[in-house]
Amino acid sequence: MKQAAIYARVSTAGQEERHTIESQLVACREYAEHQGYDVVGEFKDDGVSGAVPFDERPEGARLLEMAQEGLFDRVVIYTVDRLGRDTSEGIIAVRRLRKVKVEPDVSPRMGIAAFPKAAPASCQKVSKASTPRRAHDAPKGKCCR
């Protein structure tokens, strides 16, 4: 049986009052049980903005510390936007998790379970495709304006 943690986050008091963090936890628990994971911990960042880097959030940092100890090898997340407000923050969070040998597992209820695996490659393709255009558009002989 795979060892897993659950991560949930809400950014506003309004979300906290509507119990959306509990809804995330319930969905993640159900998904983990369905996958046969042994949930060894839950990490809840209440009232923490997705703009705050994952490793600077109280529970995000604690999750990474425990992951380094090898206590679990995956983290179940309700939706990928719980990791970061935008795609770049989400990708950075995924990289931090993978660096400590933890695979993010997004509940498929939202239909984006493949994002953590596909996003870095997709962003790399977009970057490679746009590099010639950026080079062409850059002012010649000037670093910045």
N, C-alpha and C positions, 0 to 999 in steps of 0.2 A: 504494500500500500504506500502510495506517495504521500509525503508530509507536505502540508500546505498551510499558508497563512491567508488571511482575508484582510484586504485594505479597503476602507471606506472614507469618504471625505465629503463634507458640505462646507460651503464658503460663507453662508449668511445665517444670521439668527432666524430669519424667516424659514429657511430650509430646515434648520434645527427644530423649530416649532412644529413643522409639518411632518416631522419624524422621517424625513427622507433618508437619513443615515440608517435608521432601523430597517427601512425598506430595502436598502442596498444590502445590508447584512443578511436579511432573510433570503433574498435572492441568491446571494453568494453561498450561503450555507446549503441551500437546496442544490445548487449546481455542484458544489464540492461533494456532497453526498452522492449525487448521481454519477459523478466521475470516479467515486471510490477513494477520494482523498481523505486523509486523516488530518483534520484541521487542528493545528497546534497553537494557534494564536490569532487574535483579531486586533487590528490596528485602526483606530478611528481618529481622524483629524477633524474635530468639530470647529467650524468657524474659521477655517484656514483657506485662503484664496488659492486657486489653482495657479496663480502667477508666482507663488512662492515655490522656489525649487524643491523638488521632492526630498532631497537630503537635508533641507533646512526646516522642514516641517517637523513638529515634535514626534509624531508617530511614524512618519516616513523615515526619519533618522533612526528611530528605535527599530523599525522593521529591518533596515539595512544592517544595523549592528547585529541583530539576532540571526540574520541570514548569513553573515560572515562566520558565525559559529556553526553553520551547517544544520540548523534546526529544521529547515524546510527547504524544498527545492522548487516550489512554485508559490505564486501569490495570486489569489483569485480577486478580481476587480469587477465591479458591476458594469462600468463602462470605461472606456479608455480616457475619457475626459476627467476622470477622477485622478489620473496621474498628472495632468497638466492642463492649463487653460487653452493652450494652442498646440498644434502639431509638434513644434520644436521642443516645447517643454515635455510633452509626452515621450518623444523619442529620447530625450536626455534621461528621463526617468527609467525608460526601458533599458537603456545602456547601463545605467547604474545598477539596476537589478541583475542584469546578465553578468555584469562584472563580478558580482558575488555569487554567481552560479544559480540564480533564481530566475525561473521562466514565468513571465506574466501570463495569466490565463484569464481572458475577459469573458464574462458570462455571455453566451450566444443569444440571450434574450433580445439584445439590442441589434443583432445582426452584423456586428463588426468584430467578431472574434479574431479574425486574421490580422487586424490592424497592427498589433505589436510586432508581428513577424514581417509583415509586408511593408510597413511605413518606411523603415530605414532604406530598404532597397528602392522604393518608389522615389523617395527624396533624392537619393543618389542619382537615379536616372534623370530626374528633372534637372538637377544641378549640372550633370554632364551635358545634357541637351542644351542648356541655356548658357554654358560657358562661352562658346564662340560668339554668341550674340552680346553677352556682357563685355567681352573683349573688344568687339567691334564698336559698341556704344561708348566705351570708356574714352575720356579725353586723352589725346595723345600727349605724352610728356608731362602729365600732371597726375599727381597721386590723389589728391582730394580737392574738392571745391567747397 
